[in-house]
C-alpha cells in the first residue's frame, strides 16, 4: 500500500471519529436539555397555585370545549329573540329531553352552525369563482341553514316522538284497561304497562310514576304528562282521568271508554291515510310513470313510422 493511500485512510478515520464524537456530544446535550425542560415543567407545576394545578389536571373537554360552548351559548342567547329559551325547553320536553341536550347546548350548536355555514359559504364561493352577488347569497343561505340546523333536528325528534306516542297509545290503554279490570289499582296498572311496553309512551308513564313516588299528586302528575305532549288523544285521556279522580268516577269504566275511542280514532286515521294515497300518487304518476310508459309503448311505433317516412322519401 502506498504512502498516499495510507495517509488518506488515516485522515478519513480521523474525520469519521471527529464526526462520531460531535454527534455523541450533540445527542447527550439534547437529552440533557430535554430532561432539564421536563424537570423545569414538573417543578413549575408543583410550585403553581392549587387552582391552576386543578385546572391542568382536568380533561381537555372540561378545560377547553365546555368553556368554549358556554361562550357560544351566551352569544346565541343574545342573538336570539326573547322567549326563545322557553320554546327550546318546550321542544326538548316534547323530544323526551335527549341525553346531553340542554338549552345552552342548543344555543351553542346554533352559533357553531352559523360559523360553519358562513365559512362554508365563503369557501364555496371562492372555490367556484362565483360572482359577488351570488357568493353573498350562497353564504347567507348556508349561514341561515347552519344557524337553524339544530332547531330542525330538534323539531324532527319531537315530531317523531309524538307520532310514536300517538301510535302506541291505543294498545297501552287496552293493556291498562285490562289490568284495572283484573283487580289492580291504577298506579299498579300504570306500572305494569310501563314495564311491559317500550318506547316514549312507556318513558312518560315511568316519569308519572316517579313524580307520584316523590310526593306529587296523581292529578298534578297527569296534568304534567298532558303538558309534555301535543297528542290530542293523550291529552284527552289525561283530562278524563283527572276528572274521574276529582268526581270519583270508576276508573275501569273511564278506561274502557277511552280505549274504545282510541281504537276508533286509530281506524279513522288509517282510513284518512288510505284516502290520501290517490292524491299523493297523482304527481309521481303524471311526471314519472306515465312518461316512461308512453316511451315504452309508443316509442317502437314512433321509430317504425319515422323509418318508413325516411325510406319513402
LOVOTI-327692 format. One record per residue (C-alpha): x, y, z; residue in one letter. Coordinates in pm, 1 decimal. Layout:
BEGIN
c1,c2,c3,r
X,Y,Z,a
...
END
This chain:
BEGIN
c1,c2,c3,r
0.0,0.0,0.0,x
140.3,337.2,-96.1,x
212.1,613.9,149.3,x
-52.0,844.1,-5.6,x
-326.6,583.4,29.2,x
-232.2,522.1,391.8,x
-243.3,896.2,455.5,x
-590.9,924.6,302.5,x
-720.2,631.0,506.4,x
-576.9,784.6,822.5,x
-733.0,1124.1,751.2,x
-1067.9,957.4,673.7,x
-1056.2,768.5,1002.6,x
-975.4,1086.4,1193.6,x
-1263.5,1271.1,1023.0,x
-1507.1,988.8,1094.6,x
-1400.3,979.6,1457.9,x
-1446.7,1354.4,1495.4,x
-1796.7,1331.5,1338.5,x
-1899.0,1047.2,1571.2,x
-1763.1,1237.6,1871.4,x
-1956.1,1552.7,1781.3,x
-2275.4,1351.8,1717.5,x
-2243.5,1179.0,2054.9,x
-2189.1,1510.3,2230.6,x
-2490.8,1658.5,2049.9,x
-2715.4,1369.1,2147.7,x
-2606.1,1385.2,2511.5,x
-2655.8,1763.2,2518.0,x
-3000.2,1735.2,2358.9,x
-3108.0,1466.9,2605.1,x
-2985.5,1676.5,2895.4,x
-3172.5,1978.3,2760.1,x
-3491.7,1776.2,2722.9,x
-3454.3,1635.0,3073.0,x
-3392.8,1985.5,3202.8,x
-3702.9,2120.4,3032.8,x
-3910.0,1830.3,3168.4,x
-3779.9,1887.2,3521.2,x
-3847.4,2258.7,3487.7,x
-4203.4,2188.4,3373.2,x
-4260.1,1947.5,3663.2,x
-4117.8,2199.3,3908.8,x
-4335.1,2475.2,3761.8,x
-4644.8,2258.6,3801.0,x
-4552.0,2171.8,4159.2,x
-4492.5,2533.5,4252.3,x
-4804.4,2658.3,4070.5,x
-5113.2,2761.1,4269.2,x
-5357.3,2489.9,4370.8,x
-5632.9,2625.3,4145.4,x
-5403.5,2619.0,3840.2,x
-5294.5,2262.1,3914.3,x
-5657.0,2152.6,3946.7,x
-5734.9,2313.3,3611.2,x
-5442.0,2137.0,3444.7,x
-5547.4,1801.3,3587.9,x
-5894.5,1826.4,3432.1,x
-5966.6,1661.4,3093.1,x
-5937.0,1856.9,2770.5,x
-6315.3,1871.6,2732.6,x
-6361.9,2042.3,3068.6,x
-6072.4,2283.0,3015.7,x
-6138.5,2391.8,2656.5,x
-6459.0,2261.4,2498.6,x
-6701.0,2330.8,2782.6,x
-6593.3,2698.2,2829.4,x
-6599.3,2749.3,2451.9,x
-6951.9,2608.9,2428.4,x
-7053.0,2829.1,2720.9,x
-6931.7,3142.0,2541.5,x
-7108.7,3037.7,2221.7,x
-7427.7,2971.9,2421.6,x
-7411.2,3322.4,2571.1,x
-7370.0,3477.8,2226.6,x
-7655.7,3264.6,2092.5,x
-7887.5,3377.5,2372.8,x
-7813.1,3741.1,2297.0,x
-7872.3,3693.5,1923.0,x
-8199.6,3500.8,1966.6,x
-8534.2,3675.5,2028.0,x
-8683.4,3690.2,2374.3,x
-8868.2,3376.3,2476.9,x
-8656.8,3152.8,2254.9,x
-8513.0,2971.5,2556.4,x
-8862.1,2876.6,2673.1,x
-8954.9,2749.2,2327.7,x
-8638.1,2540.3,2310.1,x
-8709.0,2399.0,2655.7,x
-9061.3,2309.2,2541.2,x
-8923.4,2142.2,2229.9,x
-8674.8,1945.6,2439.6,x
-8959.1,1821.8,2660.3,x
-9152.7,1710.4,2353.1,x
-8841.3,1532.6,2225.1,x
-8802.8,1348.4,2555.8,x
-8500.5,1550.7,2675.6,x
-8234.6,1361.5,2475.5,x
-7910.1,1288.4,2663.4,x
-7664.5,1581.2,2673.6,x
-7918.0,1812.4,2509.3,x
-7973.6,2128.3,2710.5,x
-8094.5,2476.5,2624.8,x
-7741.6,2617.6,2647.6,x
-7603.5,2347.1,2422.0,x
-7872.2,2414.2,2163.1,x
-7775.1,2782.9,2161.0,x
-7408.4,2681.8,2133.3,x
-7482.2,2448.1,1842.0,x
-7678.3,2725.5,1670.7,x
-7378.2,2959.0,1688.5,x
-7139.4,2682.8,1585.1,x
-7360.6,2604.2,1286.1,x
-7372.0,2974.0,1198.1,x
-6991.1,2996.0,1195.1,x
-6950.2,2672.5,998.6,x
-7219.4,2776.4,748.6,x
-7058.6,3117.1,693.2,x
-6712.5,2965.9,641.3,x
-6855.6,2701.3,408.6,x
-7037.6,2965.6,204.0,x
-6726.0,3179.5,169.9,x
-6512.1,2877.8,83.7,x
-6755.3,2751.5,-182.0,x
-6787.6,3098.2,-332.0,x
-6410.1,3129.3,-365.0,x
-6368.0,2773.2,-491.5,x
-6640.3,2800.8,-755.5,x
-6538.9,3151.4,-857.0,x
-6893.6,3285.0,-838.2,x
-6988.5,3648.3,-869.7,x
-7005.0,3872.4,-565.4,x
-7384.9,3878.9,-551.1,x
-7416.1,3501.8,-592.2,x
-7143.7,3446.3,-332.3,x
-7323.0,3667.6,-82.2,x
-7649.8,3485.5,-144.4,x
-7486.1,3141.2,-106.7,x
-7312.3,3248.5,212.4,x
-7635.6,3388.5,356.6,x
-7827.3,3068.2,276.1,x
-7563.8,2839.8,428.8,x
-7530.1,3065.5,732.3,x
-7905.2,3060.8,796.4,x
-7914.3,2683.9,738.5,x
-7633.0,2630.0,987.6,x
-7799.5,2856.2,1244.1,x
-8133.9,2674.0,1225.0,x
-7992.7,2321.8,1176.5,x
-8019.2,2235.9,1546.7,x
-8379.4,2363.9,1553.4,x
-8464.9,2146.3,1253.3,x
-8309.7,1838.1,1414.9,x
-8489.4,1906.9,1743.1,x
-8820.2,1959.4,1562.0,x
-8778.4,1629.0,1379.0,x
-8700.6,1444.9,1703.7,x
-9003.1,1592.0,1880.1,x
-9242.4,1519.6,1593.6,x
-9123.0,1161.0,1551.6,x
-9156.1,1102.9,1925.5,x
-9510.9,1242.3,1935.8,x
-9606.4,1027.2,1636.7,x
-9472.4,721.6,1817.9,x
-9675.3,811.8,2128.0,x
-9991.7,850.4,1918.8,x
-9928.2,512.9,1757.1,x
-9864.1,326.8,2084.1,x
-10144.0,486.9,2287.6,x
-10438.4,259.0,2187.5,x
-10251.1,-63.2,2273.5,x
-10127.8,86.0,2600.7,x
-10480.1,189.9,2701.2,x
-10610.6,-157.6,2618.0,x
-10346.8,-311.7,2844.6,x
-10417.2,-52.5,3113.7,x
-10791.1,-121.4,3098.1,x
-10738.8,-497.8,3119.5,x
-10508.6,-457.1,3420.4,x
-10756.5,-236.5,3607.2,x
-11047.3,-469.8,3531.9,x
-10834.4,-761.5,3656.4,x
-10824.9,-602.1,4001.6,x
-10508.6,-391.2,4002.5,x
-10511.2,-30.0,4115.1,x
-10450.0,249.4,3867.5,x
-10092.2,309.9,3983.9,x
-10006.6,-61.5,3972.2,x
-10169.1,-94.7,3629.9,x
-9973.0,205.4,3503.8,x
-9652.9,47.2,3634.1,x
-9745.4,-281.2,3465.4,x
-9796.5,-106.6,3131.7,x
-9469.1,86.0,3166.6,x
-9273.1,-233.0,3238.6,x
-9427.8,-442.8,2962.7,x
-9404.5,-184.9,2682.9,x
-9123.3,10.5,2523.2,x
-9096.1,347.2,2358.8,x
-9160.3,708.9,2455.0,x
-9507.7,640.1,2598.8,x
-9360.7,390.0,2845.9,x
-9099.2,650.8,2940.8,x
-9372.2,906.1,3006.2,x
-9564.1,658.2,3224.6,x
-9245.0,587.5,3420.0,x
-9199.9,959.9,3472.6,x
-9557.4,991.3,3600.2,x
-9490.7,708.8,3848.8,x
-9165.4,869.2,3964.2,x
-9337.6,1203.0,4019.1,x
-9607.7,1033.2,4226.8,x
-9342.3,848.6,4429.4,x
-9169.9,1174.0,4526.3,x
-9496.2,1317.9,4657.8,x
-9671.8,1473.2,4358.5,x
-10045.9,1411.3,4346.9,x
-10190.5,1187.9,4079.2,x
-10385.7,1472.8,3919.4,x
-10081.4,1700.5,3908.1,x
-9863.9,1424.4,3763.6,x
-10123.4,1350.5,3496.0,x
-10157.5,1720.1,3410.5,x
-9779.8,1740.7,3373.2,x
-9799.9,1444.8,3135.4,x
-10055.7,1631.4,2926.0,x
-9833.6,1940.0,2914.9,x
-9537.7,1736.2,2787.1,x
-9718.3,1619.0,2474.9,x
-9902.1,1754.0,2173.2,x
-10101.5,1435.0,2103.6,x
-10473.7,1522.8,2132.1,x
-10570.4,1167.6,2226.6,x
-10324.4,1157.5,2516.1,x
-10441.4,1497.8,2637.4,x
-10799.8,1376.7,2624.7,x
-10705.1,1069.0,2826.3,x
-10530.0,1288.1,3086.2,x
-10834.6,1515.8,3112.6,x
-11066.8,1218.6,3155.5,x
-10850.1,1064.6,3426.8,x
-10820.4,1394.4,3616.2,x
-11196.6,1440.4,3606.6,x
-11254.3,1080.7,3714.8,x
-11016.9,1132.8,4006.9,x
-11193.4,1457.6,4102.1,x
-11553.6,1332.8,4080.1,x
-11499.4,976.7,4199.7,x
-11598.0,807.9,3873.2,x
-11482.7,442.6,3849.5,x
-11150.2,427.9,3667.7,x
-11230.3,98.7,3493.2,x
-11531.9,240.9,3309.3,x
-11339.0,552.6,3207.8,x
-11050.4,343.9,3075.7,x
-11291.3,117.9,2885.3,x
-11449.4,417.0,2712.8,x
-11110.7,576.1,2641.4,x
-10971.0,252.9,2496.6,x
-11273.2,217.5,2266.3,x
-11237.8,577.6,2146.5,x
-10866.0,527.8,2079.7,x
-10935.1,221.7,1865.3,x
-11198.3,412.4,1667.1,x
-10964.1,707.9,1614.5,x
-10684.3,477.2,1505.4,x
-10915.3,323.8,1243.8,x
-11018.0,669.3,1130.4,x
-10655.1,776.4,1092.4,x
-10584.0,466.2,885.2,x
-10883.6,539.5,659.9,x
-10774.7,901.0,624.7,x
-10425.6,799.8,517.4,x
-10570.1,547.8,271.4,x
-10789.0,817.9,115.7,x
-10486.6,1047.3,76.6,x
-10293.4,789.2,-123.9,x
-10458.6,863.7,-465.0,x
-10385.9,1234.9,-429.0,x
-10026.7,1175.7,-322.1,x
-9958.9,931.1,-605.9,x
-10107.9,1161.6,-871.4,x
-9796.6,1373.6,-932.9,x
-9548.5,1081.6,-942.8,x
-9788.7,906.2,-1180.9,x
-9810.9,1205.1,-1415.9,x
-9446.1,1311.9,-1415.3,x
-9263.6,978.6,-1366.6,x
-9468.9,670.9,-1451.3,x
-9677.0,786.4,-1749.8,x
-9382.9,934.3,-1948.9,x
-9188.7,610.8,-1911.4,x
-9497.8,409.8,-2008.7,x
-9552.1,623.4,-2318.5,x
-9189.5,579.1,-2421.6,x
-9211.8,201.4,-2384.3,x
-9549.1,166.2,-2559.4,x
-9538.3,437.7,-2825.3,x
-9160.2,453.2,-2874.1,x
-9120.3,148.5,-3104.1,x
-9421.4,252.2,-3314.8,x
-9282.5,602.5,-3347.4,x
-8942.1,470.8,-3456.1,x
-9108.4,243.0,-3715.6,x
-9318.4,529.2,-3854.9,x
-9012.2,753.8,-3877.0,x
-8813.5,486.7,-4063.7,x
-9097.9,430.7,-4311.5,x
-9124.8,802.1,-4379.3,x
-8750.0,830.4,-4434.4,x
-8741.6,527.0,-4665.9,x
-9043.6,657.3,-4861.3,x
-8866.0,981.8,-4931.6,x
END
